[in-house]
Amino acid sequence: MTGADGLARFLSFANFWELLPLVAFSLAAAVLMGVMAGVVGPMVQARDLAFAVHGIAELSFTGAAAALLVGASVISGSLVGSLIAAVTFGVLGVRARERNSAIGVVMAFGLGLGVLFAALYTGRTANKFGALVGQPSAVTGEALGVLAVVSVVVIGFMLVLWRPLFFGSVDPDVAVARGVRLGLVGPAFMLLLGLTVAMAVQIIGALLVLSLLITPTAAASRVTASPLKVTLLSILFATTSAVGGVLLALSPNLPISPYVTTLSFLIYLACRLIGRRRTRRGWSARVPVAA
Amino acid sequence: MTATHDGPRTSAPAAVSLRGARLAYGDRVLWDGLDLDVAPGEFIAVLGPNGAGKTSLLRVLLGQTVLATGSVEIGGRPVQRGSSRIGYVPQQKSFDPGLPLRARDLVGFGIDGHRWGITLPSRSRRQRVERALTEVGALPYADAPVGQLSGGEQQRLRIAQALITDPDLLLCDEPLLSLDLSHQRSVSELIDERRRATQTAVLFVTHEINPIMDKVDRVLYLANGRFRIGSPAEVMCTEVLSDLYGAHVEVVTVAGRLMVLGVEQEPHHHDHGGHR
């Protein structure tokens, strides 16, 4: 196989238009997932929860593997694992340093259990690690229904929680003085994060959820410092990566995850380049003042 | 000293009124029998060693800690959590330079950061924020990310944020900590100007009275479960502080700076890291 053939295998558009209607569900799922991840992302960044997202995703895999083993539905297993992890990480140390080592401890043990459950499972092997790295998935109507309900819940609650949650995340001392109940909004956000991660695991695989929950926000905050614009761009970037990934994976019939992660990474690189120019010019027409 | 609250303003209730206030954690009494009336526009420095209950006093006024005995009122009404009648300026701490939060966003939190929902762009809100930024001279860096501003610039934003609701009372907890001398002066001058202009009473917790020595009306000195209230000249002297500490301390003036010798004067940081 020559290099050109190899490339053609990954970027093939044969029968693209005939295949397109078959992935209508996948496209709808990609849009819902992109919007949900894009909304949650800025808060993950503000609360310094990138590592927690990774931990939740891996324990979501453990939940999925356990469900597979006992013959339960993979989505519900994934949700249970995700929510248990999110709540656990939520009550762990508030300081990032304490929290991160605790997450590492729990995550490694949980992932080990997941590997054990997957190894004990005797059914189709393709299912085993699909939850870890993603699969060439035709999203079922049932899965899309679950995703639609979850995304409405997550986006709806995020709209309500947004302002006190953001205030409490970046400026906790003053937020508490102004009456923000951090003990309420923090754990509430962890539940929403758990739901979001469980959905992302279904679509892109546990190991790759960061490309939808972290990368789009990281890219957006390179080009703007406005919280509103960061959120809108983060939604745009996450949705573009997810939808683009579904379309690009269509003809080659490969898992969508490498396409999603690559798109998301390319957007990030582009934003870094734009951001570098911006930093050189300065963020505003700022004149030095004797503060 | 020209205090702006001269003449009793019988119409306006005291900004803060503490009566027989006692604060204790278990057996440990931080202070007891504290009576304090703070007049509108009055500037009071709260001094004392670590663990004397200076920050706890602010927490009582913010409604986060409940008195063991006694009563506390703000502007003639009981304390209430998250009241917009109180502004709060914490000590300066660094923000992540990449955090998507502009100076104007930080100040805007002061208006509605605690309310549910999202902030939609609005002209009147924008004007209100820009007015607050202008008043502290921060408009030139309104769109800069807060993490890329200096400590002095950040504290100006804190003051704008705390005063945007035009509160009756401004609580400052070591707002000058980790600022250099020129920023210490400019930030304390800003607080002084604002309390005179808007009749906002100020309680200013600090371990270092010198930057605000010529601005404060009274000093509340907390130590050993006891306290002393009075003008700086009345409180900051060898006899009074020796009595308060129950040990000999020496108050001396060196090159225009007041120093209390024989007392540990460490700034209290908010993280209680223990031994390092």
Interface residues (C-beta under 8 A of the other chain):
Chain A: P42 Q45 A46 L159 V160 L161 W162 R163 P164 F166 F167 V170 D171 D173 V174 A175 V176 A177 R178 G179 V180 A220 S221 T224 A225 S226 P227 L228 V230 W283 S284 A285 R286 V287 V289 A290 A291
Chain B: L62 Q64 R81 G82 S83 S84 I86 Y88 P90 F95 G98 L99 P100 L101 R102 D105 L106 F109 G110 D112 G113 H114 R115 W116 G117 I118 T119 P121 G137 P140 Y141 A142 D143 A144 P145 Q148 S150 G152 E153 R156 R158 Q161 A162 L171 S182 H183 S186 H270
